[in-house]
Amino acid sequence: MSTYRIQGATGEWEVVIGLEVHAQVTSNSKLFSGASTAFGAEPNCNVSLVDAAMPGMLPVPNRECIRQAVRTGMAIEAQINKYSRFDRKNYFYADLPQGYQISQLYHPIVGEGALTIDADEKAGIPEDKVIGIERIHVEQDAGKLMHDQHPTMSYVDLNRCGVALMEIVSRPDMRSPAEAGAYVRKLRTILRYVGSCDGNMEEGSMRADVNVSVRRPGEEFGTRTETKNVNSVRFVMQTIEHEANRQVDVLESGGKIVQETRLFDPNTGTTRSMRSKEDAHDYRYFPDPDLLPLELDDSFLDECRTSLPELPDAKRARYTGELGLSDYNARELTAEVETFARFETLLAATATALGKAEKDVATQVANWALSIAPGVLKALGDEANPANSTAEAQASILKMQDAGEISGGQAKEIYEIVLKTGREPGEIAETEGLKQVSDTGAIEEAIDAIIAANADKVAEYRGGKDKLFGFFVGQTMKAMQGKANPAVVNQILKDKLG
Amino acid sequence: MTELTNLGVKEIRDGVAGGDFTAREVAESFNAAVAAAAELNAFIVTTPDHALAAADAVDAKRAKGDDLGKMGGVPIGMKDLFATQGVQTTAASHILEGFKPQYESTVSQNLWDAGAGMLGKLNLDQFAMGSSNETSYFGNVSSPWRKAGTNAAMSPGGSSGGSSAAVAARIVPAATGTDTGGSIRQPAAFTGICGIKPTYGRCSRWGVVAFASSLDQAGPMARSVEDCAIMLEAMAGFDPKDSTSLDMPVPAWEAGLNADLKGKKVGIPREYRMDGTDQEILDSWERGKEWLRDAGAEIVDVSLPHTKYALPAYYIVAPAEASSNLARYDGVRYGLRELPDGAGLQDMYAETREAGFGDEVKRRIIIGTYVLSAGFYDAYYNQAQKVRTLVARDFNEAFAQCDVILAPTTPTASFPLGENSDDPLAMYLNDVFAVPASLAGLPAMSVPGMLNSDGLPLGLQLVGRPFDEQGVLNAGLAIQQRAGFTAQPEKWW
């Protein structure tokens, strides 16, 4: 249970939040036309006759977009509707050439599902929480108006027009800005795992309409407002924070909340009214007569299901369960696709190199991947060429370390050189003298000299002053210029000191 | 030598193939006939060069011994609802005046690929909305027919009125039409020619300016059943660019023509006997029954109980779709733009659409917008869709008892231009017999039956099962052979 409350003048208020996330479907071409979806092209270069709504043009559904929506639905364990239909949402605007958006009002492709946001004490989420998802439907994006190209006119760029979006509609299940933030992040992670949306909020691939209302804890839902097109996790949280406080102020000063559409201003972190319910468009939804209902067959659904990757929750459970990683490591490694992908590649390479099971090297690899390697990379800054950081090179470093041939410090030094030069780790160890000496002869020689030179300390040690063992280790390492294998040094010292 | 412009599709195709005349001679004859018939106002633009180029290509193929195609050497008229690359395409509306598409509609491309050439773009009711060809921005089309003893200009029917007038006047051997609620069949009936609307989905809608997407269907208009069969074969076919296109092979309708109806049952729907139907129309219906019986068919009574709801349902569904389909004509990207000084976006929309659309188009946009509005959607649009389902079910049940249905095409013969133009409801009633087959997506054809006492043609309508264009064409052929309809309008233009 969230304990997040707005402290009003008249008491506590609870915030109720629902999110409609618009996620741009990853596909090469648009939802109903063959035009490219590439981001950043010159204006009006990715526009087909269909996108420009030329007379007599007809939409043809892009199978890949449908597939991605279905896979996304499966990833949130939602009901997949084998029968769905496209409807037209009618309104006039210059970025909407058809005069209607093709969407799915009455029969969405994905029904009821859910996702779990993870407990986060610091953020006021004491335990995992399931957030209901009402539906996912597929629809066309609109074009873009450019108001800064001409003093008196606006220009229209239709590149984005007709690109497929998934609208993912949550239940009003969130109770704090932190929960909403966690929901958007988790959703983005799932979309990225599935590969159905790149989740890039800066480029507008993901944006949220934020529905907020307030109520006295435990009472009926209040009237909600909807803030449109919020395009970062931080802004979603700011929107809720501001909007909830604004609503409390209105209510406590005797006012009423009007159901309305609002806009978020990122410069001030506040929201302002865009239009009220009375001015709301009448979209005149009706089934698009240019399109037949979508009927999905079992083989299509099977392909969608089998093509799903391991999803974040399952992966995390496997990392802690099978691989024996800590909760922290598992969470960090599974947060992003790139992270776990790199980890799993390195894990496989290391296990192979060492001839051990993955679970036996997982913790070593996780520590390397999460803290050691990033530390070296960061310290090097621009000197590093991350492309040199192959799984093969890293596995070879970890193997040398595991075999006691190099120390932890040497591993970092070798990795540094790898990053700078792309040279082979084994060769670096040899050439640069970055190897531990495990040769007992050399170590014994050094230790004998140290014992001979420190007869007093030897006597004290033998007399019971155990702490002096560290002194002998230090002396030995110094004599060996830090290249002695600590395990071997310890063993010989113990033998000789008795 | 016979007057080439008296020849139909089959005769021209066979004559060109057989070397009786060249395709160029044919094209030149029709180009001249078109040029001499400006008074009919059947064309919005003429394209004599297109016709000649296509003819020359056919003649060249013949010289090489290549296949000339299903329509090899036949010049046709193209209803100006089909997008034709580089040739103005207007839907008879001011809002698209001057619009030259960069693309060719699938149906017109299919025809060119089959060896046909284009004589010009035919006039029509604006956006195919109308039953008399009086709503065109480019003026009324006059039927070549006149009421005996008068000189009043008569309606060629609509919306494919330019097509029907041109075919009847023999300035084209055949023309494309489109039928949303009777727009091929009613004008065919008014002008004494044949026209078939195939099963919904047979002809691609890609590149056809949309009126009501779930009803729009292209088809041929010509002077004989055989010519319709030939041309429909050339027009039809699966098109992946149209999601509602039928993914079925195109049957060999011409080769399958057979007027022997032994073993076939012809249904007579009792609900089509409506008050206000002209007695001569009812008489022609009786004649039609006799002809089909003579061809070997058994005549059976059938019932289509929801017939009376079909027209009101049609006038909800079609305007609803039209109101949305026509939203794209907004002055932003192509066509007319009215931008008064200081006008904003909303003003531009209003001014452009005010100036660009005719009254009938505006009327239907307003009706359509209304029936889709919040609070009215269930009462109108949803209700109309239910009626549509019931109308389709009526046909389904009737076709359990018969193979093809015979009915009048229209409740009256052609009327003088201007007679119904102040009364939209009277005008809408003209499609009362045509609309049910449209709502059900069924193949339906009008063939000429006889002349009435005013010397005006009357049409008979045949409606078939889904995909059974052959059954419709065969029954049409049986009537054609017995009706002996050879009347021609007296040339006054």
Interface residues (C-beta under 8 A of the other chain):
Chain A: L49 A52 A53 M54 P55 G56 M57 L58 P59 V60 P61 R88 N90 F92 Y93 A94 P97 Q98 G99 Y100 S154 V156 D282 R284 Y285 F286 P289 D290 L291 L292
Chain B: F82 A83 T89 A91 L96 F99 P101 Q102 Y103 S105 R205 W206 G207 V208 V209 A210 A212 S213 S214 P240 K241 D242 S243 T244 A320 E321 S323 S324 L326 A327 R328 D330 V332 R333 Y334 L345 Q346 Y349 T369 L372 S373 A374 Y377 Y381
